[in-house]
C-alpha cells in the first residue's frame, strides 16, 4: 500500500485543478464523518501556493491512451500501480482521522474503458458518502467518454467535478492526443453545467432535486506543449467561463517527460508564464477585462514576464490615464495598477464624504508605487510621468548577470 501511494500520489502532481473552495453545506454536526469547513480541517500549502489539503491521488496510472504530453501514456516506461476502490476509501478515511486532509481529489488513467474507470471512481465516492457517512470534500476527475449516467451519479456524491480541456487549441489536441476529441470534452462539460442548472430548479411540488456538484466544475490546460500564445489561451479560457459556467481554469506549465515525442518542446516554459496567466485570468474574472485586450498589450500575443498583465495593459493604453480618482467610474478604477477590488470599494465609499487624498489611498491599501503614474488627486498629479519613455523600466526587475558555469 505504501509503495502504491508513493507512485500514485507522485503521478497526480501534474494535475493542478484541486482547489477545495466553493462549498459550505456539508458538515458532520448532525452525524457522519468529516467536514468541508470549520474544525477538523488541516490546510497545507506548497511553496508555490497550491493547496495540498486533499488526498490527491490517481486510482491508477495505467492508461490505454497515448497522449504525447502525458507521462502515464500507454507507451511510457514508468512504474505502474493501481488502487482498488476499497483501498482508496480506506486511505481517505485513515488520512482524515489523522487530521492530515480535508477530503479527496481523485483522478485516474483510463483502464479497459472510460466506463470501467468512471464506474470505479463513482463506486469510491458512493462508498465514502453512503457506507461511511463521509461529509468531507470530494473532487472527482470526470472521464469525457464515460456514459452520462455515470457522470450524473458522480455529481450526486462529489462536491466538484472537473473535465480537463488538455490543450488550448483543438488542433493541438487532435495532434498530441489522437484518442481524445475536443467535441467530446466540451460535451461532457455541457452535461455537467446542465445537470447543475437542473439541480437548482424546484419541481412542481416545490421540492428541490438532489444537489449536483455544488462546488461547480473546473478544468485544466497544459501550457507550453504547443505553439498557442497567451492570447490564444486566454480566449479559450474566456469561452470556457462563459459557455460552461466554470469555477476555475487551471494552468499547468508543460514538464518535459522521458521518451517524449519529437513534436514536444525540449524545455519547459518558465513558471513565471504560468503565474502571469493566473494573474490575467483573475483580471478577466474580477476586474472586467476581456481576453483580447489583455493579450493585445504585446504584439507577440504573449504576456510580459517582467511585469504583471494589468500594468502591461496600462502602459500600452496610456491615453486612458491619468484617472481622476474623484470622478472615475468603478470600471476604470479597477483598471488602475495598484488598485485591488477592496481598495476600489473603499474609494467609492470614501469619496461620498469628501475628497480622497494620497495618504487616504495608502491607508486603504492601494499600492501607490504602481498607481501614482496613472492617477490624479487633490494633492498629487503625475505630470509628464504618465507618458515618460522610461516608465516601464521603473517597474521591471533589474537585469541579472548570467552565470558562466
C-alpha positions in Angstrom: 0.0 0.0 0.0 2.8 2.4 0.9 4.5 1.7 -2.5 1.3 2.3 -4.4 0.7 5.5 -2.5 4.2 6.8 -3.4 3.7 6.0 -7.1 0.1 7.2 -7.5 0.4 10.4 -5.4 3.5 11.4 -7.4 1.7 10.7 -10.6 -1.1 13.0 -9.6 1.2 16.0 -9.1 0.7 17.1 -12.7 -3.0 17.9 -12.1 -3.4 21.4 -10.7 -7.1 21.6 -10.5 -7.6 20.5 -6.9 -8.8 23.7 -5.0 -11.3 22.9 -2.3 -13.2 26.2 -2.3 -16.8 26.6 -3.3 -19.0 24.6 -0.9 -20.0 25.2 2.7 -23.1 23.0 3.0 -21.5 19.7 4.1 -20.7 19.2 7.8 -20.9 16.4 10.3 -22.6 18.3 13.2 -25.7 16.3 12.6 -23.9 13.0 12.1 -21.4 11.4 9.8 -17.7 11.9 9.5 -15.7 14.9 8.2 -16.4 18.4 7.1 -15.6 20.9 4.4 -15.1 23.7 6.8 -14.6 24.6 10.5 -12.9 22.2 12.9 -11.2 19.1 11.8 -9.7 20.5 8.6 -5.9 20.7 8.1 -4.8 23.1 5.4 -1.4 22.7 3.9 0.2 24.7 1.0 3.2 24.0 -1.2 5.8 26.8 -1.5 4.2 28.0 -4.8 0.8 28.4 -3.0 -1.1 25.4 -4.2 -3.4 23.8 -1.7 -2.5 20.2 -0.8 -5.0 19.7 2.0 -6.7 17.0 -0.1 -5.6 13.4 -0.5 -4.6 13.8 -4.1 -4.0 10.5 -5.9 -4.6 8.6 -9.1 -6.7 5.5 -8.9 -4.2 4.1 -11.4 -1.5 5.3 -13.7 -2.2 2.6 -16.2 -3.8 4.1 -19.3 -4.9 2.8 -22.7 -4.4 6.3 -24.3 -1.2 7.5 -25.8 -1.3 11.3 -25.2 2.2 12.6 -26.2 2.4 15.1 -23.3 1.4 12.6 -20.5 3.9 10.7 -18.5 1.4 7.9 -17.9 0.6 7.3 -21.6 0.4 3.7 -22.7 3.8 3.8 -24.4 5.6 5.4 -21.4 8.1 3.3 -19.5 7.1 4.2 -15.9 6.4 2.1 -12.9 2.7 1.3 -12.8 0.3 0.8 -9.8 -3.4 0.5 -9.2 -5.6 1.0 -6.1 -8.8 -0.9 -5.6 -11.8 1.2 -4.7 -11.7 -0.3 -1.2 -8.1 0.8 -0.8 -8.9 4.4 -1.8 -11.7 4.5 0.7 -9.5 3.2 3.5 -6.7 5.7 2.7 -9.1 8.6 2.6 -10.7 7.7 6.0 -7.4 7.0 7.7 -5.8 10.2 6.5 -8.8 12.2 7.6 -8.8 10.6 11.0 -5.2 11.7 11.4 -6.2 15.3 10.6 -3.9 15.3 7.5 -6.5 16.1 4.9 -9.9 17.6 4.4 -11.1 15.4 1.6 -10.2 13.5 -1.6 -9.1 14.6 -5.1 -9.3 11.5 -7.3 -8.2 11.2 -10.9 -7.2 8.2 -12.9 -5.7 6.8 -16.1 -8.1 5.0 -18.4 -8.2 1.3 -17.7 -10.0 -1.1 -20.1 -12.6 1.6 -21.0 -13.9 5.0 -19.9 -17.0 3.4 -18.3 -15.0 0.9 -16.3 -12.8 3.7 -14.9 -15.6 6.1 -14.2 -17.6 3.3 -12.6 -14.8 2.5 -10.1 -14.4 6.2 -9.3 -18.2 6.6 -8.7 -18.1 3.5 -6.5 -15.4 5.0 -4.4 -17.5 8.2 -3.9 -20.6 6.2 -3.2 -18.9 4.1 -0.5 -17.5 7.2 1.2 -20.8 9.0 1.2 -23.3 6.2 1.7 -21.4 3.4 3.5 -19.2 5.6 5.8 -21.1 8.8 6.1 -18.2 10.9 4.9 -19.1 14.6 4.7 -15.7 15.9 3.7 -14.8 17.3 0.3 -14.7 15.1 -2.8 -13.4 16.2 -6.2 -13.7 13.7 -9.0 -12.0 14.0 -12.4 -14.6 13.1 -15.0 -13.8 10.9 -17.9 -15.2 12.6 -21.0 -16.1 9.4 -22.9 -17.9 7.8 -19.9 -21.7 7.3 -20.1 -23.9 10.3 -18.9 -25.5 8.0 -16.3 -22.1 7.5 -14.5 -21.3 11.2 -14.6 -24.8 12.0 -13.3 -24.2 9.7 -10.3 -20.7 11.2 -9.8 -22.2 14.6 -9.4 -24.6 13.4 -6.7 -21.7 12.3 -4.5 -18.9 14.7 -5.4 -18.6 18.4 -4.4 -16.7 19.3 -7.6 -16.3 17.7 -10.9 -13.6 18.6 -13.5 -13.0 17.7 -17.1 -9.6 18.6 -18.4 -9.6 20.5 -21.7 -6.0 19.3 -22.0 -4.7 21.9 -24.5 -5.9 25.4 -25.5 -6.4 24.6 -29.2 -8.4 21.8 -30.8 -5.8 21.2 -33.5 -3.2 20.5 -30.8 -5.5 18.0 -29.0 -6.0 16.1 -32.2 -2.3 16.0 -32.9 -0.9 15.3 -29.4 -3.9 13.2 -28.0 -5.3 11.4 -31.1 -7.7 9.2 -29.0 -9.4 12.2 -27.5 -11.8 14.5 -29.2 -12.3 18.2 -28.3 -16.0 17.9 -29.1 -16.4 15.1 -26.6 -14.6 17.0 -23.8 -16.8 20.1 -24.3 -20.0 17.9 -24.5 -19.1 16.5 -21.1 -18.6 20.0 -19.7 -22.0 21.0 -21.1 -23.7 18.0 -19.5 -22.3 18.9 -16.1 -23.5 22.5 -16.5 -27.0 21.4 -17.5 -27.2 18.9 -14.6 -26.1 21.7 -12.1 -28.7 24.1 -13.5 -31.4 21.4 -13.3 -30.5 20.7 -9.7 -31.3 24.3 -8.8 -34.9 24.2 -10.1 -37.7 23.1 -7.9 -40.3 20.6 -9.1 -44.0 21.4 -9.5 -44.4 20.3 -5.9 -41.8 22.8 -4.6 -39.3 20.1 -3.8 -35.7 20.6 -4.7 -33.9 17.8 -6.6 -30.7 16.3 -5.1 -27.7 18.6 -5.2 -25.3 18.1 -8.1 -21.6 19.1 -7.8 -22.4 22.1 -5.5 -18.9 23.4 -5.8 -19.2 23.5 -9.6 -16.8 22.3 -12.2 -13.2 23.2 -13.2 -10.7 22.4 -15.9 -7.0 22.4 -16.6 -5.0 23.1 -19.7 -1.3 22.5 -20.3 0.6 25.5 -21.5 3.9 25.4 -23.4 3.3 22.0 -25.0 2.1 23.5 -28.3 2.6 26.8 -30.1 -0.5 28.6 -28.6 0.1 32.1 -27.5 -1.1 33.5 -24.2 -3.7 35.4 -26.1 -5.0 32.1 -27.5 -5.0 30.6 -24.1 -6.9 33.4 -22.5 -9.5 33.5 -25.3 -10.1 29.8 -24.8 -10.5 30.3 -21.0 -12.9 33.2 -21.6 -15.1 30.9 -23.8 -15.0 28.2 -21.2 -16.1 30.5 -18.4 -19.0 31.9 -20.4 -20.0 28.7 -22.1 -19.8 26.2 -19.3 -20.0 28.3 -16.1 -16.7 27.0 -14.8 -15.4 28.0 -11.4 -11.8 27.9 -12.4 -9.5 27.3 -15.3 -6.1 26.0 -14.0 -2.9 26.4 -16.0 -0.2 23.9 -15.8 3.2 24.5 -17.3 4.4 21.6 -19.5 7.1 19.5 -18.0 9.4 17.5 -20.4 8.9 13.8 -19.9 11.2 10.8 -20.6 11.0 9.3 -24.1 9.0 12.3 -25.2 7.7 12.7 -28.8 9.7 14.8 -31.2 6.8 17.2 -31.6 7.1 18.4 -28.0 9.4 21.1 -26.9 12.7 20.1 -25.2 12.5 22.6 -22.4 9.6 23.6 -20.1 8.2 27.1 -20.3 9.2 29.5 -17.4 6.9 29.1 -14.4 6.5 32.9 -14.5 4.4 32.4 -17.6 2.0 30.2 -15.7 1.9 32.9 -12.9 1.1 35.7 -15.4 -1.7 33.6 -16.9 -3.2 33.2 -13.5 -3.0 37.0 -12.9 -4.6 37.6 -16.3 -7.3 35.1 -15.5 -8.0 37.0 -12.3 -8.4 40.2 -14.3 -11.0 38.6 -16.6 -12.9 37.1 -13.6 -12.9 40.1 -11.2 -11.7 43.2 -12.9 -13.8 43.4 -16.1 -11.0 42.8 -18.6 -11.5 41.0 -21.9 -9.1 38.3 -23.0 -8.4 40.1 -26.3 -7.4 43.4 -24.7 -5.1 41.6 -22.2 -3.4 39.7 -25.0 -3.1 42.7 -27.2 -0.9 44.5 -24.7 2.1 43.0 -26.5 2.3 42.4 -30.3 3.6 38.9 -29.9 0.4 37.7 -28.1 2.5 36.6 -25.1 2.2 38.2 -21.7 5.1 40.3 -20.4 7.0 38.1 -17.9 8.8 41.1 -16.3 5.6 43.0 -15.2 2.1 41.9 -14.3 -0.7 42.0 -17.0 -2.6 44.9 -15.5 0.4 47.1 -15.5 1.3 45.9 -19.0 -2.2 46.9 -20.2 -2.0 50.3 -18.6 1.4 51.0 -20.2 0.0 50.0 -23.6 -3.1 52.2 -23.1 -1.6 55.4 -21.6 -4.1 57.6 -23.5 -6.7 56.5 -20.9 -4.6 57.8 -18.0 -4.2 59.6 -15.6 -7.5 58.8 -14.0 -9.2 61.3 -11.7 -9.9 59.3 -8.6 -12.7 61.7 -7.5 -14.8 61.2 -10.7 -13.7 57.9 -12.3 -16.2 55.1 -12.7 -15.7 51.8 -10.8 -14.8 50.1 -14.0 -12.0 52.5 -14.7 -10.7 52.5 -11.1 -10.4 48.7 -11.3 -8.0 49.2 -14.3 -5.6 51.3 -12.3 -2.4 49.4 -11.5 -2.1 49.0 -7.7 -5.8 49.2 -7.0 -7.4 46.0 -6.0 -11.1 45.2 -5.7 -11.2 46.0 -2.0 -9.3 49.3 -2.5 -11.8 50.4 -5.2 -14.7 49.6 -2.9 -13.2 51.7 -0.2 -12.5 54.6 -2.6 -16.1 54.6 -3.8 -17.4 54.7 -0.2 -14.9 57.3 1.0 -15.4 59.8 -1.8 -19.1 60.2 -0.8 -17.8 62.0 2.2 -15.2 64.3 0.7 -12.1 64.3 -1.5 -9.7 61.3 -1.4 -6.1 62.2 -1.0 -2.8 60.4 -1.5 -2.5 59.4 2.2 -6.0 58.2 2.2 -5.2 55.8 -0.7 -2.2 54.4 1.2 -4.4 53.7 4.3 -7.0 52.0 2.0 -4.3 49.5 0.9 -3.5 51.0 -2.6 0.0 50.2 -3.9 0.9 53.8 -4.7 4.3 52.9 -6.1 2.4 51.4 -9.0 -0.6 53.7 -9.1 0.9 57.2 -8.9 1.8 57.5 -12.6 -1.9 56.7 -13.5 -4.0 58.8 -11.1 -4.7 62.4 -10.2 -5.6 63.5 -6.7 -6.1 66.9 -5.0 -2.6 66.6 -3.7 -1.0 64.6 -6.5 -0.6 64.9 -10.2 1.8 62.7 -12.2 2.7 65.5 -14.7 4.8 64.0 -17.5 5.4 60.8 -15.6 2.5 59.0 -17.3 3.9 59.5 -20.8 7.6 59.2 -19.9 9.7 56.8 -22.0 11.3 55.1 -19.1 8.1 54.4 -17.2 8.2 50.6 -17.8 11.8 50.5 -16.5 10.6 51.8 -13.2 8.6 48.6 -12.6 10.6 45.9 -14.4 13.1 44.0 -12.3 16.8 45.0 -12.8 18.8 42.9 -15.2 20.8 40.0 -13.8 24.2 38.8 -14.8 24.0 35.3 -16.2 26.4 32.8 -14.6 29.1 31.4 -16.8 29.2 28.0 -15.2 
